[in-house]
Amino acid sequence: MVYRDGKTRRDVLKATGAAVATTGLAGMASASPGTVEVNVGYSADSGKRAAKAEASEVVREFNFDAMTIRVNENAIQGLSKRPDVRYVEENGQMHALAQQTPWGIDRTDSEVAHANGSTGAGADVAILDTGIDSDHPDLQANLGSGRAFVKSRGKYQYDWDDDNDHGTHCAGTANADDNSQGVVGVSTEATLHAVKVLDKRGSGSFSDIAAGVQYVADQGWDVGSMSLGASSGSAALKDACSYAVDRGVFLVAAAGNSGPCTDCVGYPAAYPECMAVSSSASDDSLSSFSSTGPEVEIIAPGTDVYSTVPGGSYATFSGTSMATPHVAGAAGQLMADGYTASEARSRLKSTAEDLGLASNEQGAGLLDTAAALGYTSSDN
């Protein structure tokens, strides 16, 4: 609250970042009836002396021109009118933001799986993308190793660190830690691996991506999540996908963002080696941008998805890129429970929820993580 001529006693204390401010006399520290705790900013020593003269207690003096005092509320108006006092505000409180469950996690009943102890622990999920932020508090606990096939621009701890933001966003949806802050992923305890095949601009050559897919297979990892694509295919990349599938990797790929259209699934999603994922909105409609086609096997939330981005931050993105890691996270949970890649792929389709969309739009239906793992789903 800022008191000044003509102002009310309940202006809002604004806060940004990782905290929320609350104000109001009921929330203020109080030493005795009629005594409140306020922050006073002054522009001259005379204002400082006046504040101290009114104070029943000086709580804190700052190195800048302000102090925190306890004062009888009847003295506030007089202080606020002084020309040498810049402001008088209630000493409100800030609180850490609680963890959020993004709508896609809820809509796919992934939180039901978490409640039943299915977290993906033991599975290895590779994000083939722009890298993963190695310092993000929602991802650090789940990070394994990584490999860069393109160079990062800038100074980073690892060569596979994310110099864009796309890969980190996908990683958070697939497997953000359930740690009471930020967001939670579809799986929460799988091991995330960053395979950087896209550069700072979000681009990578067919060869770079093929090398990344081969690398995932050679490491023996379970899931390869590819939120990338092009309108034309690559024989080398198809060979790499076949190589990976032959070695037990479950490849998941974004259908593309060329919609509205009827037969426009991009590559590598159009390859039979990959599970092609289209995108839904929160009202269960097909996202307007989503590519569709006979290759689509499943649909997942992709419009307005909130997830992690570099710098310990969070952002909302839309795209089939955002839908794909929902499926990758669920695949990781199934493979942690002993399913093979082909078994997990079949299970995800057989338990998907029919949204009433055309088969070339939704495939088998909406991803249902809980149902795939054998739990009762609240949305069916």
C-alpha positions in Angstrom: 0.0 0.0 0.0 1.3 3.4 -0.9 0.0 6.4 0.9 0.0 9.7 -0.9 -2.4 12.7 -1.2 -5.7 11.4 -2.6 -4.6 7.7 -2.7 -6.5 4.9 -1.0 -5.0 2.8 1.8 -5.1 -0.4 -0.3 -2.9 0.0 -3.4 -1.6 -3.3 -4.6 2.0 -4.2 -4.0 3.0 -5.7 -7.3 5.5 -8.6 -7.6 6.9 -10.5 -10.5 9.0 -13.6 -11.0 8.8 -16.5 -8.5 6.7 -14.8 -5.8 3.3 -13.3 -5.2 2.7 -10.3 -3.0 -0.2 -9.9 -0.6 -1.2 -6.8 1.2 -3.9 -5.6 3.7 -3.9 -4.7 7.3 -5.0 -8.2 8.3 -1.7 -9.6 6.8 0.6 -7.0 8.4 2.9 -7.6 11.3 1.4 -5.9 14.3 3.2 -5.2 17.6 0.1 -3.9 19.4 -3.4 -2.7 18.5 -3.3 0.2 16.0 0.4 -0.5 15.3 1.4 -1.6 11.8 4.6 -2.4 10.0 5.4 -0.3 7.0 8.2 0.4 4.6 9.0 4.1 4.3 11.0 5.6 1.4 12.4 9.0 1.8 14.1 11.6 -0.4 15.9 13.6 2.3 17.4 13.1 5.8 14.5 15.1 7.1 12.1 12.5 5.9 14.2 9.8 7.5 14.2 11.7 10.8 10.4 12.2 10.6 9.8 8.5 10.1 12.1 7.5 13.0 10.3 10.1 15.2 6.9 8.4 14.5 8.2 4.9 14.9 7.6 2.7 17.9 10.3 0.5 16.5 12.8 0.6 13.6 12.8 -2.9 12.2 15.3 -2.4 9.5 17.3 0.4 7.8 18.4 -0.2 4.2 21.5 1.0 2.4 19.2 2.8 0.0 16.8 5.5 1.1 14.2 3.4 2.9 13.5 1.8 6.2 11.0 -0.6 7.8 9.3 0.7 10.9 6.4 -0.1 13.2 4.2 2.9 13.7 0.7 3.8 14.9 -1.6 3.7 11.9 -2.8 7.2 12.8 0.6 8.6 11.9 0.7 7.2 8.4 -1.3 9.9 6.7 0.9 12.7 8.0 4.0 10.9 7.0 2.7 10.2 3.5 1.9 13.9 2.9 5.5 15.0 3.6 7.3 16.1 0.5 10.5 14.5 1.8 8.8 11.0 2.0 8.5 9.1 -1.3 6.2 6.4 -0.1 4.7 4.6 2.8 3.6 1.0 2.1 2.3 -1.9 4.1 5.0 -4.5 4.7 3.2 -7.2 2.9 4.3 -10.8 2.4 5.6 -12.8 -0.6 5.1 -16.5 -1.0 6.9 -19.0 -3.2 4.7 -20.2 -6.1 3.4 -23.7 -5.6 4.0 -26.4 -8.3 1.5 -26.3 -11.1 0.0 -29.2 -13.0 -0.3 -28.1 -16.6 -3.6 -28.8 -18.2 -2.1 -31.5 -20.5 -0.8 -33.4 -17.6 -4.3 -33.4 -16.0 -6.1 -34.1 -19.2 -4.0 -37.2 -19.9 -4.5 -38.4 -16.3 -0.8 -38.5 -15.8 -1.2 -37.2 -12.2 -3.3 -40.4 -11.5 -0.3 -42.4 -12.5 1.9 -40.4 -10.2 -0.5 -40.9 -7.3 -0.3 -44.7 -7.9 3.5 -44.7 -7.8 4.2 -44.8 -11.6 6.9 -42.2 -12.1 9.0 -43.7 -15.0 11.9 -44.4 -12.7 14.4 -46.6 -14.5 13.5 -45.5 -18.0 15.8 -43.5 -20.2 14.1 -40.8 -22.3 16.1 -38.9 -24.9 15.0 -35.5 -26.1 16.4 -35.0 -29.7 16.1 -31.3 -30.0 17.9 -28.0 -29.2 19.3 -29.4 -25.9 18.2 -29.2 -22.3 19.0 -26.5 -19.8 21.4 -28.3 -17.4 20.7 -25.9 -14.6 16.9 -25.9 -14.5 15.6 -26.7 -11.0 12.7 -28.8 -12.4 15.0 -30.9 -14.6 18.4 -31.2 -12.8 17.4 -34.2 -10.6 16.4 -36.2 -13.7 19.2 -35.3 -16.1 21.5 -38.1 -17.2 24.1 -37.7 -20.0 24.0 -36.0 -23.4 25.6 -35.5 -26.7 25.8 -32.6 -29.1 25.8 -33.0 -32.8 25.6 -29.3 -33.5 27.4 -26.5 -31.6 25.8 -24.4 -29.0 26.3 -20.6 -29.3 27.5 -19.1 -26.1 29.1 -20.2 -22.9 27.4 -23.3 -21.4 28.4 -25.9 -18.9 27.8 -28.7 -21.4 27.9 -28.8 -25.2 24.4 -30.2 -25.2 22.9 -27.3 -23.1 19.9 -25.6 -24.7 20.8 -22.3 -26.5 17.2 -22.0 -27.9 14.4 -23.0 -25.5 12.5 -25.6 -27.5 14.2 -28.7 -26.1 14.0 -27.6 -22.5 10.2 -27.0 -22.9 9.8 -30.5 -24.4 11.9 -32.0 -21.6 9.7 -30.5 -18.9 6.5 -31.8 -20.4 8.0 -35.3 -20.7 9.6 -35.5 -17.3 9.8 -32.5 -15.0 10.5 -33.4 -11.4 7.6 -33.6 -8.9 9.4 -31.3 -6.5 6.7 -28.9 -5.2 7.9 -26.1 -7.5 7.4 -25.1 -11.1 5.6 -27.8 -13.1 5.3 -31.5 -13.2 5.8 -33.8 -16.2 4.0 -36.8 -17.6 6.6 -38.9 -16.0 8.6 -37.5 -13.1 11.6 -39.8 -12.4 12.8 -41.1 -15.7 16.3 -40.2 -16.7 16.4 -37.4 -19.3 19.1 -37.4 -21.9 19.8 -34.3 -24.1 20.7 -35.2 -27.7 21.3 -31.8 -29.3 20.6 -32.1 -33.0 19.1 -28.6 -33.6 21.1 -25.4 -33.3 20.2 -22.0 -31.7 17.8 -21.3 -34.6 16.1 -24.6 -34.1 17.6 -26.1 -37.3 19.6 -29.3 -37.9 20.7 -31.3 -40.9 19.3 -34.7 -41.8 22.7 -36.1 -41.0 22.8 -34.4 -37.6 19.4 -35.8 -36.7 20.2 -39.3 -38.1 23.4 -39.3 -36.0 21.4 -38.4 -32.9 18.9 -41.2 -33.5 21.8 -43.7 -34.0 23.4 -42.4 -30.8 20.2 -43.0 -28.8 20.1 -46.6 -30.1 23.7 -47.2 -29.3 23.2 -46.1 -25.7 20.4 -48.6 -25.3 18.0 -45.9 -24.2 14.2 -46.6 -24.2 12.5 -43.6 -25.8 13.5 -41.0 -28.4 11.3 -37.9 -28.5 11.5 -35.9 -31.8 9.7 -32.6 -31.8 11.1 -31.8 -35.2 10.3 -32.3 -38.8 10.3 -31.4 -42.4 7.9 -31.7 -45.4 10.3 -34.0 -47.2 12.0 -37.1 -46.0 15.6 -38.3 -45.8 16.7 -41.8 -46.6 19.6 -41.5 -44.1 17.2 -40.5 -41.3 14.8 -43.3 -42.2 17.7 -45.7 -42.0 18.6 -44.3 -38.6 15.0 -44.7 -37.4 15.0 -48.4 -38.6 18.4 -48.9 -36.9 17.0 -47.5 -33.6 13.7 -49.5 -33.7 15.6 -52.7 -34.4 17.5 -52.1 -31.2 14.4 -51.6 -29.1 14.0 -47.8 -29.1 10.4 -46.3 -29.0 10.5 -43.3 -31.4 7.9 -40.6 -31.0 7.6 -37.8 -33.5 5.6 -34.6 -34.0 3.1 -34.8 -36.9 3.8 -31.2 -37.9 2.2 -27.8 -37.8 1.0 -27.5 -41.4 -2.7 -27.5 -40.5 -5.5 -27.1 -41.3 -4.9 -29.9 -43.8 -6.0 -33.5 -44.4 -2.9 -35.4 -45.4 0.2 -33.5 -44.5 2.1 -35.3 -41.8 5.8 -34.4 -41.9 9.0 -36.5 -41.6 10.2 -38.4 -39.6 6.7 -38.7 -38.1 5.4 -40.1 -41.4 7.9 -43.0 -41.2 6.3 -46.3 -39.9 9.2 -46.5 -37.4 7.8 -43.5 -35.5 4.6 -42.9 -33.6 3.1 -39.8 -35.2 1.5 -37.4 -32.7 -1.1 -34.8 -33.6 -2.2 -32.0 -31.3 -5.4 -31.2 -29.3 -6.6 -28.1 -27.5 -8.0 -27.9 -24.0 -11.6 -28.3 -25.3 -10.6 -31.6 -26.9 -10.7 -30.2 -30.4 -8.0 -30.6 -33.0 -5.5 -27.8 -32.7 -5.9 -25.5 -35.7 -2.2 -25.8 -36.6 -2.0 -29.6 -36.3 -1.0 -31.6 -39.3 -3.1 -34.7 -40.0 -3.0 -37.8 -42.1 -3.3 -41.6 -42.0 0.1 -41.8 -40.3 -1.3 -40.2 -37.1 -1.5 -42.8 -34.4 -2.4 -40.8 -31.3 -3.3 -37.2 -30.2 -2.0 -35.3 -27.2 -2.3 -31.8 -25.7 -0.3 -29.3 -27.8 -2.1 -26.0 -27.5 -1.0 -23.5 -24.8 1.3 -26.0 -23.0 3.1 -24.5 -20.0 6.6 -26.0 -19.3 10.2 -25.3 -18.5 12.5 -23.0 -20.5 16.2 -22.1 -19.9 17.1 -19.8 -17.0 15.0 -21.6 -14.5 11.9 -20.1 -16.1 8.6 -21.3 -17.6 6.6 -20.4 -20.7 3.6 -21.4 -22.7 4.1 -22.8 -26.2 1.9 -24.4 -28.8 2.6 -27.0 -31.4 2.7 -30.7 -32.2 6.2 -30.3 -30.7 4.4 -29.8 -27.4 2.1 -32.8 -27.9 5.0 -35.3 -28.6 6.7 -35.2 -25.2 3.4 -36.1 -23.5 3.5 -39.4 -25.4 7.3 -39.8 -24.8 6.8 -39.4 -21.1 4.0 -42.0 -21.0 6.1 -44.4 -23.1 8.9 -44.1 -20.6 6.6 -45.1 -17.8 5.4 -48.2 -19.7 9.0 -49.2 -20.5 10.0 -48.7 -16.9 7.3 -51.2 -16.1 8.8 -53.8 -18.4 7.0 -53.1 -21.7 9.0 -53.4 -24.9 8.9 -50.5 -27.4 6.4 -52.3 -29.6 4.3 -53.4 -26.6 4.2 -49.8 -25.3 3.2 -48.4 -28.7 0.3 -50.9 -28.9 -0.7 -50.3 -25.3 -0.9 -46.5 -25.8 -3.1 -46.9 -28.8 -5.4 -49.5 -27.2 -6.0 -47.4 -24.1 -6.4 -44.0 -25.9 -9.6 -42.0 -25.4 -11.8 -41.5 -28.4 -12.4 -37.8 -28.9 -14.8 -38.3 -31.7 -12.4 -36.8 -34.3 -11.6 -38.3 -37.6 -9.0 -41.1 -37.6 -6.6 -39.0 -39.6 -6.8 -36.3 -36.9 -6.7 -38.3 -33.7 -5.4 -41.7 -34.7 -6.5 -44.1 -31.9 -7.5 -41.1 -29.7 -6.2 -39.0 -26.9 -3.3 -40.2 -24.8 -4.5 -41.6 -21.5 -1.4 -42.2 -19.3 -3.4 -43.7 -16.4 -5.4 -46.1 -18.5 -2.2 -47.3 -20.3 -0.7 -48.1 -16.9 -3.8 -49.9 -15.8 -5.3 -47.3 -13.5 -8.8 -45.9 -13.4 -9.0 -42.8 -15.6 -11.1 -39.9 -14.4 -11.8 -38.7 -17.9 -13.4 -41.8 -19.3 
